[in-house]
Amino acid sequence: MLSFRVNRCNQNNLNSRGKKCASNSEIDKAVDNLEINLAFSSQYFDVENMSPNPIKNVIKNHFFTGSSLISQNYDYKISLNQAVLADNPVFKNVVERIRSFIDARYVRSFNRAILNGTQPYIGVFFALDENVQTISRDVYTLFDALAFAGGLFEILTISVHFFIASYQESMFYQSLIKDSFLVNQNSKGQCIQNAKIEAVNMYKKQYSLSQLSGNENKKIYYYKYIIQQLKD
């Protein structure tokens, strides 16, 4: 722990030096007019800095004024932190650089009345922080881009399959009709008409027209539509 204090003069400490403390009224007047500017260096990780060394230095200033009636105390913590930089555009976790930086920060303050003159007028205490901060910076690597592209292609493939599903069904029935009926290219129109009639009669033989359900009627018209597509 590092600390400094402003205490009342102790005559026992001055006897060996042959000096004498001022009177209590003079000490109180000096403390009431006391001003202290505390400056210390600290470091931090600049998240907006993409350079190889994003650690920045800063000077922190704290201003104190004294009082002969109140003991003022201030606590600070000093922590040794680390920054893990994985900036390689190809390998993320293979090539890493570690940067250490020291951060000094204000924690708290408390005041109490000066009763017997043993308390400091101003006390500043620096202690080691038990909490250590670790910051990681990763870049978007080539393998991340390929993984993202693979997922994007998969989404596009599923979308295309969804939109062409009905077309694939239509092509299947067209292929089925081509395999079921013989089409003479020289008289294609007549043969398709015969195929259309044969397709309808095939359903009429199995069901009477009055017994056909809505779905079965749709099948007949769907075959007629496919045959018309073959004709076109």
DODONU-961088 format. One record per residue: x, y, z of N, C-alpha, C, O in turn; residue in one letter. Coordinates in steps of 0.02 Angstrom, whole numbers, plus 50000, padded with zeros to 5 digits. Example, Ala and Ser with C-alpha at 12.3 -4.5 7.8 and 13.67 -1.06 7.14 Angstrom:
! DODONU-961088
506604971650390506154977550390506604983550390507124983450423a/506424988850354506844994750357506455000250394506705005750402s/
This chain:
! DODONU-961088
500424994050000500005000050000500445006250000500955006550034m/500245011249961500585017649957500115023049984499525023149966l/500375027350027499945032450056500355038650073500955038450082s/499995044150077500305050250106499765053750148499175053450133f/499995057150201499535060250249499785067150268500385068650268r/499295071250286499445077850314499215077550387498615077650401v/499695077250433499555076750504499745083050542500135087250518n/499465083650602499665089050646500385088050668500615082450675r/500735093550680501435093150699501515089450765501145090650813c/502005084950768502155081050828502835083450855503355082550823n/502825086350913503435089250942503945083850955504545085350951q/503745077850971504225072450985504665070950924505245069050930n/504365071850865504755070650804505245076250789505725075250751n/505125082250817505545088050802506085089150855506555093050844l/506025085850912506515087050965507225085250943507705088750959n/507275079750905507945077650884508235082550833508845082550822s/507835086550801508065091350751508145098350780508375102950745r/507955099150842508025105650874507525110650849507665116650849g/506945108450829506425112950803505815112550848505745108050889k/505365117450838504775117850880504165118650837504165122350787k/503625115250855502995115750818502675122550829502785125750881c/502295124750781501905130950787501345129850837501205124250858a/501025135150855500465134650902499875131350867499855130950806s/499395128950907498805125650878498405130350832498165128150780n/498335136750852497965141450810498325142550743497995143150691s/498995142850745499365143750682499305137450638499255137950577e/499315131550669499245125350630498545124950599498475123250540i/498035126650638497345126450612497265131350554496935129750504d/497555137150559497505142150505497855139650442497605140550387k/498425136450451498795133850393498415128150359498405127750298a/498115123750400497735118150371497115120650335496945117950282v/496775125650361496175128250329496325131450262495885131850219d/496925133750252497125136750188497525131850144497795133850092n/497545125650165497935120750128497575118550064496975117350064l/497945118150009497695115749944498215110849915498815112449912e/497975105049894498425099949867498145097749799497555096049792i/498575097649750498405095149684498795088649672499405088849665n/498445082949671498755076449662498705074349588498165074049560l/499275073049558499295070949488499655064249484500185063349513a/499365059649447499685053049437499505050449368499005052349338f/499935046049344499855043249277499445036849280499495032949327s/499025035849228498615029849222498585027849148498725031949104s/498405021649135498355019149067497665016049056497335013849102q/497465016048993496825012948976496865010248905497295012048865y/496385005748890496345002548824495865006548781495275007348797f/496125009148724495715013148679495365008548629495685005848584d/494715007548638494345002848596494275005248524494145001248480v/494355011648512494285014448444494945014548407494975016448348e/495485012748440496145012748409496305005748383496365001048422n/496365005148317496504998648286497244997548273497424992948236m/497675001548301498395000948291498654994948332498304992348374s/499284992848318499564987248357499634988648431499664983948471p/499654995048451499714996748522499155001548542499245007548537n/498584998948563498015003248581498025005748653497535008648676p/498575004748688498625007048758498805014348759499295016448728i/498415018348795498525025548799498675027548871498435024548919k/499085032848877499265035648942498865042048955498725045948909n/498675042949017498295048849035498535051149104498715047149147v/498525057649115498695060649180498045062549215497635066249188i/497945059849275497355061349315497535066249370498045065549403k/497115071249379497225076349430496645076349480496065076049461n/496825076649544496325077049597496535082749644497105083349664h/496035086849660496165092849700495845092049769495265090149775f/496245093649821496005093049890496115099649926496585103449912f/495645100949972495725106750017495685104250089495325099550104t/496055107450133496095105250202495585108550248495305113750232g/495465105250305495025107950356495295105850424495485100050433s/495325110450470495595108950536495105105050580495285102750634s/494475104250556493965100850596493795093950570493495089950606l/493975092550507493765086250476494365082550449494805085550418i/494375076050460494885071750431494595068850366494095065350366s/494925070350310494695068250245495145062650219495755063150219q/494835057150197495205051250175494955049050106494355049050093n/495425047150062495275045349993495625038749977496225037949990y/495245034149948495515027549930495555026949854495095028849818d/496115024149830496225022849759496445015549751496735012549796y/496285012749693496495005949676496945006049614496825009749566k/497465001849617497935001149561497874993949536497954989149574i/497724993049472497634986349443498094985449383498194990049343s/498364979449377498774977549320498334973449272498164967649287l/498144976349216497674973249170498034970749107498614972349096n/497674966849068497964964049007497484964948948496874964748956q/497784966048890497404966348827497684960948781498274960748766a/497244956448759497424950948714497214952948643496624953748629v/497704953748598497564956148530497664950348481498214947748473l/497114948348449497134943248397496974946648331496404946448307a/497484949748301497384953848242497584950448177497564953648124d/497774944048180497964940648119497354939448075496864936648100n/497364941448011496764940747968496604933647948496074932347920p/497054928847962496944921847942496814917548003496314913948006v/497264917748052497214913448111497054917848171497434922348189f/496484916448203496254920648258496614919048323496854923648357k/496654912748342496894910748408497614908148407497874906048458n/497934908248349498624905748344499124911348358499594910348396v/499024917048327499474922748334499134927948378498684931448356v/499354928448441499074933248488499624937448519500184935048531e/499474943648532499944948148567499604950548631499014952348631r/499994950648685499734952648750500064959248770500674959948770i/499644964148786499874970648810499624971648881499024970848895r/500084973548926499904974948996499854982449006500244986348978s/499384984449048499314991649063499074992349135498704988249161f/499294997949166499144999249237498615004749241498685010149212i/498095003249277497545008049286497495009949359497455005649403d/497495016449372497395019049440496735022849441496625027249400a/496305021049487495635023949488495425025649559495635022549607r/495015030749563494725032849626494165028049646493765026149604y/494145026149710493645021349734493135024649780492535024149767v/493365027949832492895030749881493245035949923493855036649921r/492845039549963493105044350012492655044250073492065042650069s/492945045850130492555046250191492865051550237493465052550237f/492435054650276492655060050322492455058250393491965054550405n/492835060850440492665060050511492955065850550493425069150529r/492655067050606492865072750647493545071450679493705065750697a/493935076750685494585076250719494465077450794494275082950815i/494585072250833494435072650905495055073750947495085078350987l/495545069450939496135069750983496765071950946497315071650974n/496705073950883497285076350846497705070950815498215072550783g/497515064650822497915059250792497695057550720498075054650682t/497085059450703496855058150635497185062950586497315068750603q/497315060650525497625065150475497105070250450496515068850447p/497345076150433496905080950402496695078550332496115078950312y/497185076050296497065073150229497455066650225498055066550240i/497125061350204497455054850194497275052050126496685051350109g/497775050250087497675047250021498015040450021498605039850039v/497635035250001497885028450005497805024949937497275025149906f/498355021849914498365017849852498465010549872498955008849905f/498005006249851498044999149865497984995249799497674997549751a/498274989149798498214984949739497494982349732497184980249781l/497254982549671496574980149657496584972549650496994969749614d/496124969249685496084961949680495754959649616495804953749598e/495414964149581495094962549518495544964649460495774970349457n/495654960049414496074961249355495634961049293495234956449285v/495714965949251495314966449190495694963649130496274965249119q/495364959349092495654956549031495214958348972494614956848971t/495504961548922495134963848863495384959948803495994959348793i/494924957448762495104953748701494874957648640494314960148638s/495304957948591495124961148527495254956148470495824954148458r/494714954148436494764949248382494564952648316494114956748314d/494914950848263494744953348197494314948248161494294942448179v/493974950548109493554946248068494014942648018494254945747970y/494144936248030494644932647991494334929947926493734930247915t/494784927147885494574924147822494114918247833493624917347796l/494254914247885493824908447899493134910647924492634907347910f/493104916247960492454918847980492044920947920491444919847917d/492384924147871492034926247810491774920247771491224920347745a/492184914947767491974908947731491384905547767490914903147735l/491404905447833490854902447871490214906447861489674903547854a/490274913047861489684917247849489414916247779488804915947769f/489864915847729489654914747660489314908047652488824907447616a/489584902747686489264896147683488564896247711488104893247681g/488464899647767487784900247794487324904047749486734902447742g/487584909347716487184913247670486974909047609486404909347587l/487454905147582487294900847526486764895647544486334893947504f/486794893147606486304888247628485604891347630485124888147611e/485554897447654484914900947656484644902047585484054901147573i/485094904047540484884905147470484644898647438484154898547401l/484994893147453484804886647425484114884547449483704882247409t/483984885247514483324883547540482784887847510482234885447494i/482924894347501482434898847471482284896947400481704896947379s/482804895247361482694893247292482284886847288481834886247247v/482444881947332482064875747332481334877047349480884873747322h/481204881647394480524883147413480124886147355479554884347343f/480454890647318480094894147264480014889747201479544890747163f/480454884947191480394880747131480064874047145480034869847101i/479814873047206479504866647223478894865347179478804859847153a/478464870447171477874869447130478054868147057477734864147023s/478574871447033478784870346964479054863246955478934860046904y/479424860847005479674854047002479104849047002479154843946967q/478574850247039477994845747039477664845646970477464840446945e/477604851646940477314852046874477734848246823477464844746781s/478384848946827478834845446780478794837946791478854834146743m/478684835746853478624828646867478004825746833478034820346802f/477434829246838476824826746807476874826946731476614822646696y/477224831946705477324832246633477734826246610477584823146559q/478254824646647478674818846631478274812446636478364807846597s/477814812146687477404806246697476934805146638476854799546615l/476634810546613476174810046556476554808146492476314804346451i/477164810946484477564809246426477724801746425477744798646372k/477854798946486478014791846489477394787546482477444781646464d/476794790346496476174786346495475834786346427475464781746411s/475954791446386475614792146322476124792946266476634796246274f/475984789646210476414790046151476184795846108475604796146087l/476644800546096476484806646058476824806245990477434805845987v/476444806445937476704806645869476854813845851476394817945849n/477474815345838477674822245824477344824845760477254830945753q/477174820345713476874822545649476154824845659475904828945621n/475824822145709475134824145723475064825445798474644822545832s/475494829845822475554831045893474904833745923474714831745978k/474574838145887473974841145914473424836045924473094836145976g/473324831545876472794826545882472964821545937472524819645976q/473594819645940473794814745991473704817546061473494814046107c/473864824046071473774827046137473034827346155472844826246212i/472624828846105471904828946118471664822046139471264821446185q/471904816846104471724809946122471964808246193471614805046232n/472584810546207472844809246274472434812646327472324809846381a/472194818746313471774822346360471124818546373470904817746430k/470814816146318470184812346325470304805946363469894803946405i/470864802546348471014796246382471124797346456470924793146497e/471444802846474471564804346545470914805446582470834803146638a/470444809046550469804810246583469404803846587469094802446638v/469404799946533469024793646533469294788746585468924784746613n/469954789146597470254784746647469944785946715469824781146753m/469814792246732469494793846795468744792246793468454790246844y/468434792946735467714791446731467584784046740467074782146767k/468054779846717467964772646725468014770646798467664766146821k/468434774046834468534772246905467994775246950467774772046998q/467774781446933467254784646973466714787246926466854789446870y/466084786946949465574790546911465664797946922465904799946976s/465484801946874465614809146878465264812346938465504817246966l/464694809546957464334812347014464664810747080464544814147130s/465094805647080465434803547142466114806847151466414806147204q/466344810247102467004813347108466984818947159466534823147159l/467494818947203467544824247252467874830347221468094830147163s/467904835847260468224841847234468944840847217469184843447166g/469314837047258470024835747245470114831547183470584832547144n/469654826547173469724822247115469574826047051469904825047000e/469074830547053468944834846995469544839246980469704840546922n/469874841647034470474845747025471024841846991471394844646951k/471074835347006471584831246973471464830846898471934831246859k/470814829946879470664829446808470844835946772471164835846720i/470644841646802470804847946771471564849346772471834852546728y/471894846646824472614847646827472974843746772473454846246742y/472724837546758473014833746702472884837346637473314837646593y/472284840046630472124843746568472584849846561472804851546506k/472734853046618473184858846615473894856746595474214860146556y/474134851146623474804848746606474854846846533475354848246500i/474324843446508474334841546437474354847746393474674847846340i/473994853046416474014859246378474714862346379474924865346330q/475074861446436475754863946440476194860046391476644862946360q/476084853546385476474849646337476334851846266476784852046224l/475704853646255475534855946188475884862446172476124863446116k/475914866846220476244873346210476994872546205477354877446196d/
